[in-house]
Amino acid sequence: MMVLLSIKEATSKGIERLRKPIWATPEDHLKIDIFDGAHGPWFHLYAPFNKECNGRDPVDFLCLGADTDAQEWEPYEGPLPDSAEYKAACAKYDGVMKNEPTGSNSG
């Protein structure tokens, strides 16, 4: 059984990339910026669906109000965003949000 970390614990250990084990897509992960042993004010959420859904990957957000003591994270050990494997995962979502009919009605 993997021991889960809080964001504060991960930061103190120099672990920049985390994910929640309940997330369905294995490449989804959070990158935290570490400055002098503390996390910065922004988190960066990487997810293969981000580009299709939000127009960019990662999606950055302020961590104000986040529970950084909750032990619900594991270190992310998957492919990094510049890797061919991660890019292939992103490509699976290209165009899925286009408003196109499914199936065929040809006569």
N, C-alpha and C positions, 0 to 999 in steps of 0.2 A: 504494500500500500504506500502510495506516494504521500509524503508530508507536504501539506499545503502551506504556502507562505502568504504573508500580508505584503502589500506594496512597500511599506516601511522596511520590513525585513529584507525583501529582495533588494531594495535600494542600498541598505547597509552592507549587503554582500556583493554589490556591484552587478546585480542581475538586471539587465535593461529590458529584456523581452519576456513577457508573461502571457499566459492564457488561462482561461477558466476551463477546467476539465469537462464541464457540461456543454461547452460550445460544440455545435455539430460539425462545423467545417474545420478540419485540422489545421489549416493555414491561418485562421483568424487569430490575431494576437495583438497585444498592447505593447508599445514601446514607450518606456519612460526615459526622460532625460535626467541624468544624475549630475548634480553640481555640488562639489565639496561634501559628498556623502548624503545629500538630501535630494529628493525628487524635485524637478522643476514644476512650474505651474501648468504645464501642458502635458497631456497624454496624446499618443498617436495610435489610433486604431487601424491596424492593417487587416484587410479582409478581401479575398478575391472578388466579392460582389460589390465592393465599394465603388469601383470605377463606373460600373453600369448603373448603380443605384444613385450615387452621389456625385458622379463626375470627376472624382479624384480618389486616390488611394496613396497615402492614408487620409483618414478624416481626423483632424486635430480638434481637441476640445479641452477646455479648462477643467482641472481636477478639483476645483473648489467645491467643497461639500461632499467629495467622495470619501468613503470609509476606507482610509488607507491602512487601518489596523485589522480589517477583516481577513482572516486566513482562508482565502478562497482561490488562490492563484498557484499555478505551477510554472516552472521555467519553460519557456517556449524553445523547443529544439527542432522545429520544422524548418522548411526552406525559407531563406531570406527573400525579400521582395525583388532583388536583382537577379535571382536564380531562374534558370529555365523552368524548373519544376513549379515555382510560384507563378510565373508568367503563364504557364500552361493551365494552372488552376483558374487564373483570371479569365483566360480565353474561353473557358466553358460558359461564362456568363455573357459574353459579347452578344448584344442584340436581344436578350431575353425580355427586355421591357418594351420592345417595339410593339405598337398596336397593330398586330397582324392576326388575322383569323387563323385558327388551328384547324387541321383536318382539310379535307378536299370536298368541294361541292360540284366538281366538274361532272357534266352530264351524261 
